[in-house]
Amino acid sequence: MDLEGFTRRCLERGMKEDAVVRNLTEHILRIKGGSSDHAGEFAAAVVEEVRNTRGARGDLFEFTPAGVGMGDFGVGSRGKGDFYAHRQIARIIGRTGAAVGVDEMDDAGVVSAGGEFIACTVDGMHSRLSDYPFLAGFHATRATLRDVYVMGAHPVALFSDIHVADDGDVGKIFDYTAGVTTVGEAMGVPLVAGSTLRIGGDMVIGDRMTGCVGAVGVARHLTPRRAAAAGDVILMTAGAGGGTIATAAIYSGHPQVVERTINLHFLHACEALLSSPVLPMIHAMTDVTNGGLRGDAHELAETAGVRVVIGDANLRRLVDPVVLAMLDTLGIDYLGVSLDALLVVVPPDAAPAILRVVRGCGVPMEEVGFVEEGRAESVLRVDGEDRDFSPRFRESAYTPVKKVVDRRVKDFDAMKRGVDNAAEAAIGKKKRVLARLGTRPRS
């Protein structure tokens, strides 16, 4: 529970301070227990601190609200709302000197340094794996290494961040770190830095955990999405999913399926490709994560400015059968969730060599589509008929709670206007502060 947020909302609604203190005391006792005297004293201190902040005004203390909640807009839910919000973030960052910048919406960013390309990325742990720290660390680490690999880079270092709320057991940070280093040690990539904090310090009670894992890699041949070209074919490996599938399994009563996600097949396939003479043949690589194949095909088309055609003939056979059976049983669209499969975009004459290398690692791989000239869009070809394959507002609802949230639909265009306004305000603030610092904005 966010004590500060609760207090602000109560005061903004006109509740008297003494009533806020009483309500806050009850919540603290309900969650943390302890003596009523201590809880009351703590609650009064929270109200005092919030009161002291209410006079702070100006650029450094206020932001322009979008009037749209993160959940309502689907931020983090890997669908249309999430992609739209990330494109606004790219606008705020603006043009940079990066070899692959955030405006390309790729899996990792790249800068040129010392004659080599340095790739950097970070992945947050799955929010619903808070009570399963090892799984959270394992899957976040595998995800961040995937993002470095698909940029054509060999990972050389990992960094980690973990935040646990005030009542969380210290053992969570150790189990999380064990998950991170299990993947790191298996792939020969050291964990070299990190941070450990409480969520909200004293102001958030409960035992929630969140965190992220980042990776840095070095490349000589880049494989960004923008390099996909008309005439290319799209190859895809088999996948069993990661944090998303593990979460779906746990919260839908199929914990035995989690075991299928504990593998390094994707990373071994990438390592083989990067160590092979076939690497220069590859135009682009990405992983099937963001909103499933629907999301990644859409982002590939948008970034490269091409039409992406995905055929359905080989898709189901590329999903781990145990995972696919669970998804079918639960009515979850397997094309709209993260499968942790690898997509490789290559000229047709290079496809046989790529297939040999990947299959040589014991990882199944098939051709699943092609790239052609035309409007930037993705379509699914079924029995010769092209069907819309654009991402949905959110990824496939893969837990009971998500199925409920998925039914809550608001006016997307109206929300976009609020999001646009907030992004423009942030850009304006950045320019004002840069001017105060005597620095000319890049864009």
Order of alpha helices (4+ residues) and beta strands (2+ residues): alpha-alpha-alpha-alpha-alpha-beta-beta-alpha-beta-alpha-beta-beta-beta-alpha-alpha-beta-alpha-beta-alpha-beta-alpha-beta-beta-beta-alpha-alpha
